[in-house]
Amino acid sequence: MALSSRLCGLLPLRRGAEQRVCQLARTWGSRGRCGTRGSGTSEVIGNTRPFKRGLLFSALSYLGFETYQVISQAAVVHATAKVLEVEEILKQADYLYESGETEKLYQLLTQYKESDDGELLWRLARASRDIAQLSKTSEEEKKVLVYEALEYARRAIEKKEASFAAHKWYAICISDVGDYEGIKVKIANAYVIKEHFEKAIELNPKDATSIHLMGIWCYTFAEMPWYQRRIAKVLFANPPSSTYEEALRYFHRAEEVDPNFYSKNLLLLGKTYLKLNNKKLAAFWLVKAKGYPAHTEEDKQIQTEAAQLLTGL
């Protein structure tokens, strides 16, 4: 029921209360006048003004409390409705994401870009980035979307700091922005990226994607070219670094948490074993990557790369 109609329902109650107050006042007043005539007590009891004011004050206080209750209840109903609305949007968003409806998902979520719900915002960050990754997206549009995604992810953490997904997508988006701001910024952000991936894993140790991304972080710094290492040494006394062995542990851990969850994890297991000169295990994982069902453009690209690497073996 709308708040206005609930408040209108109080008006008859208020009129009834005022009538009862007047009736009681008249009764007590007549008793005072008809009581022990000629005695001093008749003057005290007969003075009904203070009593009328007291009863009227009590009635109005009660009405104020009733009004407060109605407003409070209406606020709770409104808040509950808002929560249910957000939950429904999230269900629709997750369905579209699982269905690979990237553009429909983005169109849905951008309607709520001013939302203060952390769960909705990190999904919007992901959707913005996914649109940016489409081959038909122009370079100008891609850059705008990448920066938008970062802002959505930043707000998601502000609104829900305990969301592992918000930390994960914030780290991903920072890395994407680095592609537009140069190698110095990208390396400078490396520790921030690592921090948020580690936080995501801490909050949800069963999220294979966060673990996989931490593996990519390690792989990236393990194969960093010499000129980038020189820049890193200028920026940091102890520049970020890692090894292929460390990357391999994360890729295997991700696979243990959720086997065959992602074609790229299979590809990177193969590539990491190649870096470690273990061709037998490299071939094992590359064959799995090549045979992975292609659901997305990325899956097709990974199939092609895995086939090329196998040919080289």
Beta strands, then each sheet from edge to edge (+ up, - down):
end
